[in-house]
Amino acid sequence: MARIVVLGGTGYAGRHIVSEAVSRGHEVVSVSRSAPSNPVEGAQNVQGSVLDLASLGDVFDGADAVVSALSPRGDMENSVLDALGGLVEKLSGTETRVGVVGGAGGSLIAPGGPRLFDQGFPEEYKHEAQVGIDSLALLEQTDDSLDWFFIHPAEVFGPWAEGERTGHYRDGGDVIVRDADGKSFISGGDFAVAVIDEIEQGNHHRERFTVGY
């Protein structure tokens, strides 16, 4: 059993990650700015700001993994990188793994590039995609003492396309995963399966990977 802390645990990706981790018997702490309206049974809920990690007390003590599922929306629109920078500073040199949920935009469309972001990416999603790209760059610049992984969901991923948990997914390395029809999709449940599998199995150390069907 691992102790897993999920930042943004009440958001779309975060809640799925919390639920999957609890279902596997892990000790799970969900951190969010507001109290969850529909908390995941079996998870501990901590209310506080990720921009003030000291205010969260001992929530990170003994954590095997901390997953950032923060979205650059609302009052966090321009603050996700600050939060991630603070987290990296706090956990560098510890044995705690850092996992970061990114977006599809930074995925490569073929081995060696280019990125999906550079191929006529929708304007309304560019800010969020850029935050993901910058988050990966921040992790890549960290000292080797920090063990991190960065996970790109498929192109279609979100509450508007929930899908079902099947327990299956494909790992595309740094290339976006598409099915035989060219569709790139992952359900919230199976994205969470990939995240918890990575925490349990440790297949990616200081590197990113993509998931999809």
C-alpha positions in Angstrom: 0.0 0.0 0.0 1.3 3.4 -0.9 0.4 6.8 0.5 -0.7 8.9 -2.5 -1.5 12.7 -2.3 -3.6 14.1 -5.2 -3.5 17.8 -5.7 -6.7 19.0 -7.4 -8.4 15.8 -6.2 -12.0 17.1 -6.8 -11.4 17.9 -10.5 -12.1 15.6 -13.4 -8.7 13.8 -13.6 -8.0 14.2 -9.9 -11.3 12.6 -8.7 -10.8 9.6 -11.0 -7.2 9.2 -9.7 -8.4 9.3 -6.1 -11.1 6.8 -6.8 -8.8 4.3 -8.6 -6.2 4.6 -5.8 -8.7 4.0 -3.1 -10.2 1.0 -5.0 -6.7 -0.6 -4.9 -6.3 -0.2 -1.2 -3.9 2.7 -1.1 -3.9 5.4 1.5 -5.2 8.5 -0.4 -5.3 12.2 0.4 -7.2 14.5 -1.8 -6.2 18.1 -1.6 -8.6 20.8 -3.0 -9.4 24.5 -2.5 -13.0 23.8 -1.5 -14.6 20.9 0.3 -15.7 18.2 -2.1 -19.5 18.1 -2.6 -19.3 14.4 -3.3 -16.2 13.0 -1.6 -14.7 9.7 -2.5 -15.4 7.2 0.3 -12.1 6.0 1.8 -10.1 9.0 0.9 -8.9 11.7 3.3 -9.9 15.2 2.2 -7.7 18.2 3.0 -8.9 21.7 2.1 -6.2 24.3 1.4 -4.2 26.2 -1.2 -1.5 24.5 -3.2 0.1 28.0 -3.5 0.8 27.9 0.2 2.1 24.4 0.8 3.0 25.2 4.4 -0.7 25.7 5.1 -1.3 22.1 4.3 0.7 21.0 7.3 2.0 17.4 7.3 0.0 16.2 4.3 3.2 15.3 2.4 4.9 13.5 5.2 5.5 9.9 4.3 4.0 10.3 0.8 5.2 7.7 -1.7 3.7 9.8 -4.6 2.2 13.2 -5.0 0.1 13.7 -8.2 -0.6 17.2 -9.5 -4.0 17.1 -11.3 -4.3 20.9 -11.3 -6.0 22.7 -14.1 -5.1 26.2 -15.2 -8.7 27.4 -15.0 -10.6 29.9 -12.8 -8.4 31.4 -10.1 -5.6 28.9 -11.0 -5.5 30.1 -14.6 -2.0 31.6 -14.2 -0.9 29.8 -11.1 -0.4 26.2 -11.9 3.3 26.6 -12.7 3.9 28.5 -9.4 2.2 25.6 -7.5 4.3 23.0 -9.4 7.5 25.0 -8.7 6.8 25.1 -5.0 6.0 21.4 -5.0 9.3 20.5 -6.8 11.2 22.7 -4.3 9.6 20.9 -1.4 10.0 17.4 -2.6 13.5 17.5 -4.3 15.9 15.3 -2.5 13.1 13.2 -0.9 12.0 9.7 -1.9 8.5 11.0 -2.9 7.7 10.6 -6.6 6.0 13.5 -8.3 3.4 12.8 -11.0 2.0 15.5 -13.2 -1.1 15.3 -15.4 -0.6 17.3 -18.6 -2.6 17.7 -21.7 -2.5 16.2 -25.2 -1.0 19.3 -26.8 2.6 18.5 -25.9 2.4 15.0 -27.3 4.3 14.3 -30.5 2.2 13.2 -33.5 5.0 11.0 -34.8 8.4 9.8 -33.4 10.7 12.8 -33.4 7.9 15.3 -33.7 6.2 17.7 -34.3 3.9 18.3 -31.4 0.1 18.2 -31.6 0.2 21.8 -30.3 2.0 22.9 -33.4 -0.5 21.4 -35.8 -3.4 23.8 -36.0 -4.3 23.4 -32.3 -7.6 25.0 -31.3 -7.1 28.5 -30.0 -9.4 28.1 -27.0 -7.3 25.3 -25.6 -3.8 26.8 -26.3 -3.3 28.4 -22.9 -4.1 25.2 -21.0 -1.8 23.2 -23.4 1.0 25.7 -23.0 0.8 25.3 -19.2 1.2 21.6 -19.7 4.2 22.1 -22.0 5.8 24.5 -19.6 5.2 22.1 -16.7 7.1 19.4 -18.5 9.9 21.7 -19.2 10.1 22.7 -15.5 10.3 19.0 -14.5 13.0 18.3 -17.1 15.2 21.1 -15.6 15.0 19.6 -12.1 17.9 17.9 -10.4 18.2 14.2 -10.8 17.3 13.7 -7.1 13.6 14.3 -8.0 11.9 11.2 -9.4 9.0 12.4 -11.6 6.7 11.3 -14.3 4.5 13.3 -16.7 1.4 11.8 -18.3 -0.4 13.1 -21.4 -4.0 12.0 -21.9 -5.4 11.3 -25.3 -6.8 14.1 -27.5 -10.4 13.4 -26.4 -10.4 13.4 -22.6 -12.8 15.1 -20.2 -16.2 15.1 -18.6 -17.8 15.7 -22.0 -16.5 12.3 -23.2 -16.5 10.3 -20.0 -16.4 6.8 -21.4 -16.1 3.7 -19.3 -13.4 2.1 -17.2 -12.2 -0.9 -19.0 -8.9 -1.4 -17.2 -7.0 -1.2 -20.5 -5.0 1.5 -22.3 -1.9 1.7 -24.5 1.3 3.6 -23.6 2.6 5.5 -26.6 5.9 6.8 -25.1 6.0 10.5 -26.2 3.7 9.9 -29.3 0.0 10.5 -29.0 -2.0 7.2 -29.0 -4.6 6.8 -31.8 -6.7 3.8 -32.6 -7.1 2.1 -36.0 -9.5 4.8 -37.1 -7.2 7.6 -36.1 -9.2 8.5 -33.0 -7.3 9.5 -29.8 -9.5 8.9 -26.8 -9.2 7.8 -23.1 -11.9 7.6 -20.5 -11.4 9.2 -17.1 -11.4 5.8 -15.4 -8.8 4.3 -17.7 -6.6 7.4 -17.5 -6.6 6.9 -13.7 -5.7 3.3 -14.2 -2.6 4.4 -16.1 -1.6 6.8 -13.4 -1.9 4.3 -10.5 -0.2 1.6 -12.6 2.7 4.0 -13.0 2.9 4.6 -9.2 2.7 0.9 -8.5 5.1 -0.3 -11.3 7.5 2.6 -11.8 8.0 2.2 -15.6 8.8 5.8 -16.2 11.4 7.7 -14.2 12.0 11.3 -15.1 10.2 11.0 -18.3 6.8 11.5 -19.9 4.4 9.1 -21.6 1.1 9.2 -23.4 -2.0 7.0 -23.0 -5.0 6.2 -25.1 -6.8 3.2 -26.6 
